[in-house]
Amino acid sequence: MKSIFLRVFSILALLSLAACGGGGSSAGTTGFGPGTGTGGGGSTSAPSLSVALSNTTVSSAAPVTVTATLLDASNSPLANVVVSFATTGKLGAFSASSALTNSSGVATVSLSPSASSTSGADTVVASATVGTAAVTGSAGFSLVATSASITSFTTAAGGSAAAPLSAYGQTVLTLALSGVSSATPATLTIASACVSAGKATLSPASTTVTSSPVTVTYKDTGGCGSTLAQDTLTASISGTTSQQVLQLYLSSPAANNIVFVSATPPTIYLQGTGLTTSSQVVFQVNDLANNPLPGQLVTLNLNTFAGGLTINGGNSAVTQTTDSNGRVSALINAGTVPTPARVTATLAGGITTVSSNLSVAVGLPSELHFSLSQGTINIEGYNRDGTGNTYLVIASDRVGNPVPNGTAINFIAEGGQVQAAAFTATIPTAATPCPVATSASSATGTGLSCAVAQYQTSQPRPADGRVTVMAYTLGEKSFVDANGNNVFDAGEAFQDLGNPYLDTLYNGVYGSSPNNQFITQTPLGSAACNPSPLSPTLQLDVSIPSQPNTCTGSWGKAYVRRAVETIYSTSAASPMWYTPAQSGLALAPSPAQCGATSLLIPNTAAQPAYSAAGVPSKATYYPVGYTGLYGLASTGVITFFTSDANPVAFNPVAAGSNLTVAATTGLTATIAGGSPVPSSSAPTLASVNYSFAAGVSSGTITITITSPSGLATSVGQYITTNNAPNGYVACF
């Protein structure tokens, strides 16, 4: 108590000093601090604090702003100093008891009467500490009591439940007040639940009034009656306890339409596939202003329950009430039959709509719908590391629909390096290639999908230059759906699949090579695979390698697989004669000088390169340039194979290799076809047109084959219109 008394005494003493210094003012300054002086006079050098009010009259309806300005001894502003505020008679109330000065040395607060009924006069005192110096400033003010009150609060419409305000309508609110005048204004404020919810407006919502009555416009902008039967409006006068409440009754907007919002995900898959089997279907009810309408009854029903399709776990219609966003939803669960599914949504008034883009798909890849191809068959890889290639997989379910995006496809290879796994992704447009995806993708586009794996040449390299690459993934065995119910039934023919294996000889026979690596399935079977009789459609072939006696003998899940053979072409070329086109023309002094070589033949369906026992199938080929061509016409065509220089196998040169020709004097030659070399598993043909000039009967054509890496191989072929010398024999 003693400290409070001393504090008040100090403030009164300061005020007395200020009064002695001059006449009364709405602003005052007092400074205390160390002083310096010279000669007979003294002068002080201290910070100063001045106080100013935006108005000397304060009322509850008209608070004033108190501004305190703090300057140092050289009249420069002092920033970031705390200024405290008080009133000597405690008749005023501040918005904050203290404030921080800004860069201009100014701190501001708002001043109101401590009670609306307070009148008289008081003094604002601001104080601050600068270093060790205490600085204060003051200003006086008068207070005007507020006696305003609200005597009535009415509405022109919506005053009763029997006559509510129409949806999206507006009305005029009237308030009668007492005790207000130009000398005693009052601040009137109206609060509304609908305005707070953003579904109505008040104009104005708050205003300073000097007369009565006051009118305010209320407008239902968001159909607030859809969530509230009535809006509670509360009118109050600032600084007083005067308050009036009005209940404004509202009409709910009428339902205008119901729209399908989404099906998430848009595709679900059959039960038992291990894939997503449920989709959430959402509808929204809107009013005439197209705003969401809550509290509406909606009946949802499926257009089909085929194969055990359910809605919210059942096989009959369900009724739901729209939520605060005007929405209802239903969970659709797949059955055992793929089908398009549509949900019908019906309002109690008969308005109906249906869902779209929901389908039930098989999902699992089917063996007969699992396709593998390669970007280039014959790549320059026998002598070069890092030559690239790509492997494209198109995986579809048993009805030919794309499998889900993100389905992982695994790859293994006999030689080189292949990407371990690629993921199916949607093809954006018909004009774009299959995208390379590293994870699941949800891109929309053509509705078709595929997966691409990258590859590069490296060790190991088979001697025959033929590398087997296999792709596989978990799917299901193919079957003949005899009764069309899209479900495998006992007795229906199916394609049994054993362990997939890497068929290194690419002859369709497991065990003919010691390097037939296999992938073990679970469960592992012991039944024979590919039993007879079996539909040709379901027969296994070299592209569907299946380890014998590892089948289950029953339909179900299995690794679906496909294999292809990639040729590692040598960079050098060794073109061979095309027989029998040149038969009887290639002649040499003896058979030993024909250059005959025995090479592994290309793989064909009729004759694989390796027999079932793994024995290579070979044929005799004759190199271009080893023998002369005799007895030719003066103008003609020479045809040969663009084969590479593999010492074991008859392989094509790399795709993209180019051919050029040159000829000796008196002989012209041009490439007639076969350049550039196409993608092929076997050597392709090339043709050269030649023509002898008059009087010329012999010459040499030089054929140059340049690989994609730039290695050029040139072969000179002697040709003549003359007959062969005596004793020459036909090479082939």
Secondary structure, 3 states (H helix, E strand, C coil): CHHHHHHHHHHHHHHHHHHHHCCCCCCEEECCCCEEEECCEEEECCCEEEEEECCCEECCCCCEEEEEEEECCCCCECCCCEEEEEECCCCEEECCCEEECCCCCEEEEEEEECCCCCCEEEEEEEEEEECCEEEEEEEEEEECCCCCEEEEEEECCCCECCECECCCCEEEEEEEEECCCCCCCEEEEEEEHHHHCCCEEEECCEEEECCCCEEEEEEECCCHHHCCCEEEEEEEECCCCCEEEEEEEECCCCEEEEEEEEEECCEEECCCCCCCCEEEEEEEEEECCCCECCCCEEEEEECCCHHHCEECCECCCEEEECCCCCEEEEEEECCCCCEECCEEEEECCCCEEECCCCEEECCCCEHHHEEEEECCCEEECCCCCCCEEEEEEEEECCCCCECCCCCEEEEEECCCEECCEEECEECCCCCCCCCCCCCCCCCCCCCCEEEEEEEECCCCCCCCCEEEEEEEEEEECCECCCCCCCCCCCCCCECCCCCCECCCCCCCCCCCCCCCCECCCCCCCCECCCCCCCCHHHCCCCCCCCCCCCECCCCCEEEEEEEEEEEEECCCECCEECCCCCCCCEEECCHHHHCCEEEECCCCCCCCCECCCCCECEEEECECCCCEECCCCCEEEEEEECEECCCCECCECCCCCEEEEEECCCEEEEEEECCCCCCCCCCCEEEEEEEECCCCCEEEEEEEEECCCCCEEEEEEEEECCCCCCCCEECC
